[in-house]
Amino acid sequence: FLGAKKNKQIYSFMLLLAAFIAWSAGSLFLRLSLYPSERFWYEVSVSGIFLVPFLIYNFIYYFTGKNAPFTKNIYMVTWIFLAALNIVDVFIKHPQITLADGSKAFAFSITPWIIVPLFYAVLTLWSAARMIISNVRDDGVPIDVYRPLMAGVVIMFLGVSSDVIPFMGSFPTDTLVCGINSICIYYTLYKKRLIPLSRIASNSSTYLLSAVFTTLALASIYPSADSFYSRNFSQFSAYKTFVFAVLFSVMTTIVYNIIRLLMNNLFVKNIEAREGALKSFGSEINKTLDMTEIMELYKCYLKSNIQAGNAFICVPSAKKHGYSATAAIKDYTLSEITLSENSPVILALKRHGRAIKYSDFRRTLEYKSLWESEKRMLGEINADLLVPVMYDKLLVGITIMTPKTDGKPYSFNEISFMESTAAILSIALKNASLYSSLQREARIDSLTGLYNRSYFTQCALKEFELAKHDVISYMIFNLDDFHLFNELYGSMEGDKMLCEFANILSSVISSNGIVCRYSGKEFAVFLPFCSPSRALEYSSQMKSRLDDFLRTYPVSPKRTLTFSCGI
C-alpha cells in the first residue's frame, strides 16, 4: 500500500486507516491491559471511533471529486469538538474494570447524550451517501465501484450500534468491523485502480499478515497453554520460553505457507497469465506503424483473450465527424456503427477515461440526451461494455464489446485487463498516427494539399512501370506572369489563387491521374493509360473552370490570369 502512487484519495484513505487502527488497536490493547494504562488505550480507541464518520466522509469527498470545502470543514470541526468532549466522559464513560474468574472484564456505560454523536454520524454518512448518489446519477460512475465501500460502512455502523446496546456486553465487535471495513475500502480503491490488489500477495504482506495472525492467536491462548505446559511438563519448566518460541515460529511458517498458497491461487496465477498476454501483445503491436496491421493484431488479441460475443473497434473519422467502426472480431456491417463526436457516450468516456458498462450508462441523465439513432444502433449490436482508448487525455479509439459468450457479466478483473490492453493500444495508435502525419508532411505540399515534387516522382515511376506498354500522357501547367498577380493583389491573394487552381486541377483530373505542385507556380499531372487527345480535353476543362472562377472572383482583376499547358 505504501508503494501506491499518492494523491488526495490515497492520503484520505491513510487518515481513515489510521483512525481504524487507533480504534481497533486501542480496543485490543485495552483488553490486554498494556502499558501505559487501560484509560490511555480507551481514549485512543474512542477518539478513533469519533473521527471515523468524518474521515469516511472525507474519503468519499475526494473519491467522488466533489468540491464543497465549506461543508467538509464544518463536519471536521464538529467531529473534533465531539471527540474532545468525550475525553471528559460526556457521551461514553470510561470502562469499569472488574475481576471475574481471574480475568479482567470491562463494563462500558453510556450517557443519554450519546444520541448527539449517533445522530450526527447518521447525518455525516447520509451526506457521504448523497455524494455517491450524485456521482453515479449525474457523472455516470458505475454503482459497482461503490458497493464494497457502502457494505463496509453499513457493517461498521451496525457494529458500533451493537456496542451501545446493554445486553450485547463487551463483545469485541469493534476490532472485527474495523478489519472488514478496511478491506472493503481497500477493495474500493482497487476497483478504481488506485492500488493494485496484487500487493496483498507480496511476500512481505503475506509474512506480516501471518505474524499478526499468529501473535494474536498465541496471545489469546497463552494463559491456557501456559497452564497446560506447567501442569503436564513441569520437569521441563526451564525450557518453557524456548518451547513457546519454537511453537510461534512453527505456527508462523505454517500460516505463512497456507496464506501464500491461497494468495497464489486467488491472485498471482491469473495476474501472471494476463501480464504475459499483455507483454506479448505490447511486443507485437510495437513492431509496426501501419494502422491496418495494428487493428489486425488487436482483433486477434481480442479473439484469443476475451470471451466476447463480438467486439467493434472504432476510431476517429473526419468524414463522419465522430467515431466509426473499422474492424470487428466477427462479421458485421461496420458502416452502421458510428457515434458522433458530441455524443453523450463519447463525452462520458472522455470525462471518465475508463470503461463504462452500457447498463450503468443507461441509468444516467446523459443517456436521455443520446440520439435515438445511436440508442437504436447500440441496442442492435447488443453493446455491453465500452472501453476507451485514451492517449494524453485524448480519445483515440473505442472498443464496443457485446456480452460474453458464457452469459456471465464482465468481471472487474476482465475490465481492468481490457483497460490495460487499451493503454498499450493507445500508444501504438498514437505512434502510427504520428508516423502517418510525418509521411503526409513528407509527401504533401503544405499550401495546396497536392503531392510534392519528390513524392510525385516516386508515384509516377511506379505508374510508368505498370503502363509503359500502353499510352501515357504527362502535363505541365504554368501560371503566366504570376509574379505580376502577386504584385497587384499581394502574396496572400496569390496563395489563395494557387490553392484554388490546385482544387480545380484535382477536381478535373480526379482519380484518373497523379497531380502535384511541381514548383512555385507550376503543376504537373501524370496520366497513365491516357491518350494525348484526352489530356487535351482536360486542359480545355481547366481553362473553362478557371474562367468561371475568375468571373466570380471577389476582387475585380486588373489583369487576366492565364496558364500555359504542355502535353
N, C-alpha and C positions, 0 to 999 in steps of 0.2 A: 504493500500500500504506500509506503514512504517513497517508493520509486516512481509513483504515478506523477504525471505532469500536473503541477499545481496551478489552480485557478480559484476563483471565488467559491465555486461549487465544492471543490476539494477541501478548501480551508474551512468552509461552513460545516462540512462533514467531520473534519478533525475536531472542531469545537464540540459538536454533538457527541462524537465518540468519547471525548474527554469527560463530558457530563455523565455518559453511561458508565464509564469506568469509575468515576467518583461515586456514583450511585451504587453500583454492584460491588465494587471492591470495598467501599466503606461499610456496606452491609455485611459482607463476608468477614472483614477484619473485626467488626464489632462482635460478631458471634464467636470469633476465635480469641477475643479479648487481647488483641495485640497491642504493642506499645504505640503511642504513649498512654492512651486510655480509651475506654468504651465511649465516653462522651465525645472525644475528638472524632472518632470514626463515625459516630452517629451524626454529627454536624456535617461531616464531609458527605455522607450518604444523602441526607435530607437536602442539602444545598444542591447536589446533583439532580435530585428529583424535581426541585422547584425550578431549575433552569432548563430542564429538558423540553417543556412545551414551547418556550420561546425559541430554543435552538432548533427544534423541529420546524417551526415557522420560518426561522432564518434560513435553514437549509432549503426549504421549498421555495422561498423567496428568490434565492439565487438560482435554484434548479430550473424554475419556470421562466427566469429572465424578466420578472416584473420590476417596475420602477415606482415604488411608493416608500421612500425613505422616512417620511414623517411618521407613517403608521408603524413601520418597523421599529423606529426609535422609541415610540410610545410604549410598545409592547416590551421592549428591552428594559426601559427604566422601571416600568411597573413590576416586572418579574424580579428584578434585582431588589427592589424595595420589599416585595413579599418574602423573598429569601432571607433578607436581613431581619424582618420581623420575626420569622420563625426561629431565629437564633435565641430569642428570649421566650420561646415556647408559646407563641401566640396561637399557632394552629395545631402543631403536634408537640406533645410534651415528651421530653427525653425519657427513654425507657427505664422502667424499674427492674432491677436485676434481682432475681430470686434463685435460690438453690433447690433443685429437686433431683433426688437420687444421685447426688454427687455431681450433677451437671448444671450449668447456668441456663436460666430461662429469662427471656426479655419480654416484659409486658409493656406494650405501647398503648397510649391513650391519646385521644384527640379532643379538641375543644369545639364548641358549636361554630366557631369562626372558620372552621375548615371548609365550610361551604363557599367562602370567598375565593380561595385559590382553585377549588374544584370548578366553580362557575367560570372563572377567568381562564382556566385551562381549556374548558369546552369552547369558550369564545375564541381563544387563540387558535385552537385546532380547526375550528369552523372557518376562520379566516384563511388558514392554510388550505383547507379543502376547496374554498371558493377560488383560490388562485389556480388550483389543479383543474377545476371545472372550466374556468376561463381558458386555460392553456389548451385543454382538449377541444372545447367547443369552438373557440374563436381562432386559435392558432393551428388547429388540425393535428396536434400532437397525439399519437396513438395512446389510448387508455391503458394498453398493456404495459407501457413504461411505468405507470404509477401504481399498478396493482400490488407489487411487493411492498412498496412504501406504505400504502394505505393499510394493508394487512398488518404490518409491523406496528403502526400507530394504534390500531384497534386493540391488538394484543397487549400493548403497553398500557393503554388506558384501562382495560379490564383488569390487568394485573395490579395496577395501583389502586383501583377501586376496591379490589378484594382485600387489600391490606388495611383499609379503614373500616371494614366490616368486622364487628367484635367477635363473632363466632368463628372467623377464619383463623384466629390465633396468631401465632408468629411464624406461619409457614413462609419460607424464604422464596416467594414468587418473584421478588424484585430482580434477583440475580438472573433468574431464568428469562424473564421478559426482556431484560437489557440485552442478553445474548441474542435472543430471537430477533429483536428489533435491529440490532447492529447488522446481523446477517441480511435482513430484508433491505436495509438501506444500502449496504454494500452491493447487493444484487441489483438494486435500482441504478446505482452508478455504473455497474457493469452493463446494464441494458442500454444505457446512454453512451457506452463505450468510453467512459472516463477512466475506468480501472479495469484491466484485463482479469478475467476470472482465473486465468492460468497461474496468477501469482499465488493463489491459495495452494496450488500443487507444488510449489517450490520446496526444495529440501529444508531450507531454514524455517519456512512457515510450518511445514509438517512436524519438524522436530520441536518447535516452540509449542505447537498445539499438543503434541504428545507429552511434553514435560509438564505443561499446565494441567492436563487431564490427570496424569499420574500423581502429581503433587496434591491436587485436590482429593483424589481418591484415597491416597495414603493418609492425608490429614484427617479425613472423615473416619477411617477405620483404625487409626493409630491406637487410640485407647484400648479398643478390643484386642487388637493384635499384640499390644504390649502386655496386656493381662494374660493372653493365651500363651505367649512365649515364657513369661515368668512362671506360669503355673506348670507348664509341661517341659520346659528346658531350663530349669533353674541352675543346673550344673554348668550351663554354658552362658551364664549371665554376663561374663566378661566380654563375650563376643557379640552381644546384642546389637551394638551400634554397627559393627561390620556386617552382620546379617541383614539388618534393615537397609543399609546402603546398597548391598548386592541386590536385595529384593527390589529396591527402587530402580536400579539400573536395568535389571531384567524386565521389569514391568514397562519401563520407558521404551526399551528396544522392541518388545512385543507390540506395544501400542503403536510405535512409530511404523513398523512394518505393515501392520494392519491398515493404518490410515494411508500410508503410502500406496498400498495396493488398491485401496478404494479410489484414491485420487487419480491414479494412473488409468483405472477403468473408466472413471467418470469424465476426466478432462484430457489427460495427456495423449491418449491414443487418437481420439478424434482431432485434437489440435494438431498433432504431428502429421496426420494424414492430410488435413486441409492445408497446412503450411507447405507440405510437399507439393500439393497440386498448385498452389499459388506460385511457388517458386518456379515450377516447371512452366506455368503459363507466362509468368513475367519474363523468363529467359527466352521463350519462343517469340513472344509478341514484340520484344525489343530488338529482334534481329531484322525487322522490316520497317520501312517507312511508307509502304504502299497501303492506302486506305482499304482497298479491296481485300488484300491479304490479311490485314488486321481483323476485318469483320469475319472472314472465314475462320481464322483461328479462334475468335471469340465464340462463334457458333459451335465449333467442335468442342470447345471447353464446356459450354453450357450443356451440350448433349451428354457429355461424359460425367459431369459432376452435379447437375441439378435435375431433380425428378419432376420437372415442369411439363405440363401437357404441351405447351408451346411457349416460345419467348420471342418477342419482337424487339429488334434493335432500331432505335430511332435516332437520327442525327439532324442537326440544323439544316433547313432547306431555304435558300434565299428566294426561290421561285414561289414557294407556298407560304412564306413568312411565318415559319413555325418549325415544328419537328415532324419529320416524316419517316416512316419505317423503310429501311433499306435492306433488311435481312430478317429471316426468321428460321428457327431450327426445324420447323415443319412447313410444308407448302401452304401458302395463304396469299390472297390478293393484297399485296402490300400497299397499292395505291390508295386504298380506302382508309389507311391508318395514318391520320395526321392530327396533330394538336397545334393550335395556333400559338403564336409567341406570347400572347396575353391571356392564354387560357388559365383559369384558376388552378388547374393541376400543375401547370408549368411554374406558376408563381409560388405555389406551395413547396414544390421541390427545390426551387432556388432559395427560398427563405429558410427551409429546414436543413437542406443539404444532406438528407438521409432518406432511406427507403420509407415509403408510405404504403400501408395496406389500403387497398381501394375501399374496403368495407369501412375502415375508420374514416377515410376521407368523405364518404357519403354521409356521415353523421355531422359534418362541419357546415358552417354557414357558407363557406366558399363553394360547396357543391351546388347550392341553389343557384349560383350565378354562372354555372357551367352551361355552355351552349347545348341545346337539345341534341344537335347532331353529334357532338362529342360524347354526350351521355349515351346515345344510342350506339356509337362506334365502340366505346369501352365495354358496353354491355354485350354487344355481339361477339367480341373477341374473348369475352369472359375474363376481363382483367382482374387480377387478384393482388398483384404486388408491383409497385412502380419503383424502380431503383435508379436514382440519378447518377450520372457520370459527371463529376464536378472537377474543375481544374482552376485554381486561383479564384474561387467563388463564381466561376462561370459554368453554366450548364452546357456541356459539350456533347451530351447524349443521354438517352433514357432507355432502360430495358423494361419493357412491359411483360410481366410474366403471368401466365394463366395458372389455375390451381394445379397442385401436384397430382401425378398420376395415381398415387395411392389414396387420394381423397383426404389426406391429413393436412392441416394448416401448416404454413411455413413456420418453423421454429425460430426462436430468436437467434440461435447459433447459425442457422442457414441464412437468415437475413444478414447477419454480420459478415458471413462468408461472402455473400454476394456484394456487399458494400466494399469489402477489401478487394474483391475482383474488379469492381468498378474503379477503385482508386488506381489500380495498375493500368486498367484500360484507358483511363483519362490521360495518363502520361503518354501512352503510346499514340492516342488520338491527337494530343497536342503536338507531339513531335512530328507526326505525319502532316498535320496542318501547317506547321512552320516550314517543313520541307517543301510542301506544295506551294506555299507562299513564296519561298525563295526561288523555286523553279519558275513560278509565274513572273517574278520580278526579273529573272534572268532571260526570259523568253519574250516578254511583253513590253511594248513601248509605253512608257508611263503616261504620256499625254493622250494618245489616240486609242489605246487599248488594243492595237493591232500587234501582230508579231513584229519583233525587231529584225534587223537585217541578218544577224547571226543565226537565229533560230529558223528564220525563213529559208536560209541556205540549206540547213540540215534537212528540213522538211521537203524542200524542192528536190534534193538529191535522192531521197527515198522514193518520192513520187516518180522521179525520172526513171529509176530502175524498173518500176512497175509498168511504165508507159513508153519505154524507149523504142519499142517495136510498133508503136502506134503514133498517132498525131499528138503533138504537144504545142501549146501556144504560151508565149511569155509577153507580158505587157508592162510597160513603164509609163507612169503618169508623172508629169511635171507641171506644177502650177506656174503659169507665166508671170514673170516680173513680180513675184510675191513680196519681194522686199519693199516695193512701192506701196503695196496694200498695208504692210506694217507701218510704213512712214505716215500714211494717210489716217489710219484708224488706231494705231497703237498695237503693241505686241499682244495685249490681252485679247483684242478682237481678232488678231491674226491666229492666236492659239484656238479660239473658238471656231474659226473658219477651217483650220486644219482638222479639228475633231469632226466637224460636220461633213467635210469631204470624205474623211475616213468612214463615217457612218453610211454615207451614200454608197461608197465603193463596196463596203461589206454587204450592204443590202442588195446591191445589183449582182455581185458575184455569188453570194450566198454560200452554199456548200459545194459549189462546182469547182472551186479552186482555193489557192492559198494567197492571202493578202497580207502585205506588210508595209510598214513605213520604211522606205529604203534609205532615205536621208532626210534632211530638214524639210524640203518641200517636194520630195519625190516619193512615189508609192509604186510598189511592184506587185504583180499578180502572176502566179504560176498556174496554168490551166492544163492539167493532164487530160488526154482524150478529148481535146477541144480543137476544132479547126480554126484557122485564121479568120474565116468569114464569121464564125460565131463570136470570136473575140472582138471583131469589128462591131458587131451588134451590141456587145457590152459597152464599148466606148461610146456608141451613139446614145445608149440609155443613160450613161453617165452625163453626157452633155445636156440631155433633156432634163434630167433630175437636178443638175446644178443650176440650170437656167430657172427652173421652177422655184428653187430655194432662194436665189438671188432676187427674184421678184417680190418675195415676201420678207426680205431681209429688213430688219427694223431701221437700219441706218441707210439712207439713200447713197448708194455707192458713187464715189467721184470717178471711179474707173472700173470698167467691166472686168470681172475676174474670169480668166480663161485658163485652159490647160492644154498641154500637148501630150499626145499619146503615141508611143511607138510599139508596134506589134511584131 
